[in-house]
């Protein structure tokens, strides 16, 4: 499982009269079959609950920020009930140094807070501190056939990459993702281009459980996010990734101004100097334009208009300057927060306790239905 795979967002319909047993929350970053749902973002909505998550390993990069985190900050201002999880259990599908992983969890907490995630507006918690995630994952794993997991595209791709030496955790992590979603009775999921099959698995598990026990889990629907995947600066046919071996391919949120300038200067474009937006014909330049528009808040059309007469070499430096300006205050806040380990730990402890309050009754009801009450 790549460090970038697990981006979760969930919306849930609730009313003030519903008990925890009937509450639904959470959802994970996948694409849903052929159904795409866009949510108009207007006044604050008290009838939906949002859940999203990200792995702690690796340093947050430009694609993570624009594709997920910036949206998370906006959502916590628009909805009354929001949960964000640092999904550390997903990260151990590949070997991790325990001490490094513990520090990475705190570092990711600092990054999310610096980006604008507010514990007063949302619940920020550590996945492994809510044991119901793994309990529900085991129950769901007993409902899915082995060939189904073996035919998932990412399993085949990653085992090939690992010379067919994939672990059981790598095989079954889509079930844990389903548990992350269904544990909170999630109703909506953001579109993830590389997670189509996994979202179908979530839907099928929810439908299978409901067929056996009656309507219990909402069947999650997809949400179409406005920001497309940010592409690698060195290979615009691939997404920007934490794990890319080419250090010039990925702009990290903690990069120095000099590093950001170097990476954009070396970014792959083409031999045409004019700045245009044509993702199919000019993927590299179009990636620059999309990033520029996202960090400045301008439309793609306005960015192209303002760049008229500028060659791509100079334009890449203009984009670098815009990214530096966007990240500068976030970097300063990250450095400040990292100095206060106790505060970061307290944020996660409080958030995990709040998340468990929501997860526990749902898991208990599932156990009751499965005649496992008392485990």
FENURNOR-V896222 format. One line per field, one symbol per residue. psi: psi as a letter, one per 20 degrees, with the letter a starting at -180 (. if undefined). Layout:
BEGIN
psi = ???
END
This chain:
BEGIN
psi = pqhihnoppqqpprriiqrhhjqprqrqnrqodjppppppncrpoijqpppqrqqiqrpprgggghhgghhggghiiiqhoppppomhhhijiqpqpggggghhghghggggghijpoiiiroprpgiinihghghggghhiipqghghhipghggghhghjlkkqrhhhgjhhhhghggghhjlqiqpqpohjkghhhhggghgghgghhhjrogpqoqqqpoqhorppqqiinjiqqpqhjphoiihpoqhjqrhgggggghhjppdajphqoronhghmgghhggggggggiijrqgghgggijpiprhghhhhhgghhgghgighggghghghiimhhgghgghggghgghhhhhghghhhggghjkjpi.
END
